[in-house]
Amino acid sequence: MATNNTGNTDQDILTQVHELVAEERELREKLQQREIDQSEEHTRLRSLEVQLDQCWDLLRQRRALRASGGDPDDAQVRPEGEVEGYLG
């Protein structure tokens, strides 16, 4: 995920979410087909999960800014440690 939101629309972010989910499915299929091992799958899935969390967080920020009269383009991708630290 880019370090800022310049040029990203909500639709761009949702498209990226769909691409990441497709990649996640592909990884699980490759594991079932024994094309990759469980360690590789786990490492790559962890990276995908972080990117997905960042995308969803960015969308929430954009929507909150829009709802409060702010500019959604002011939303920024937050670092892994921040988005992964959220509770449920």
N, C-alpha and C positions, 0 to 999 in steps of 0.2 A: 504494500500500500504506500502511496506517496506520502511524503512528510507534511504536505499541506493539502488544501482542498482546491487550489486554484484550477478553475476550469471543470471541476467535477460537479455534475448535477446529481439530483437524487437518482435519476434513471441510470446514470453512469455507475453510481455506487451499487445500485441493485443489480446491474449487469455483472459487476465484479463479484457480488455475492453469489449469483447463479453460477458463474465460472468456478468459483472456489468450491461450491457444493458439488459440481460435476467432477472436479478433480478429486474430491474426497471419495465419491462413489467409485471412481476409477482406481484409486489406491486400494480400496477394500476389495474390488474385483481382482486386481493384480495379486493381492495377498492370497485370495482363494485359489487363484490359478497357479500359485507358487512362483510368480514372476519376480516377486520381491519378498524379503523376509520380514518377520514381525517387527524387528528393531527398526528397519528402514521405514516401514509403514508408520510406526509410532512417532518417529522423528518428524516425518513429513506431515502427519496428521496434526501434530502439535503446532507446527508452523501455520497450517491452514486455519486451525481454531483461533489462533491469535489474530490472523488477518481478518477472519470473519467477525470476531469481536470488535476489532477496530472499525470495520465497515458499519456494523450496527450502531456503534457508539457515535460515529460521524453522522449517520442519518438522524439519530435522536437529537444530536446537537443542532443540526440544520433545521429540523422541525421545530425545536424549542425556540430557536432564534427567529424563525419565520412567525411563529405564533405570538411572540412578544414584540413584533415590529422590527426586529433586527435583521441584519443581512445574513442569510444562510451561508454565504461564501466566507464569512468570518470563522466558521467552524474549522477546527484543526484536528488532524489525526493525533490521537493521544498515544503516548508510549505504551508498550506492552505492559509494563509494571503497573500502570494506572488502570488500563481497561481490564486486566486480569485480576486486579484487586477488588473489583466490584463484587458485592454479594448478590446472589439470585436476583 
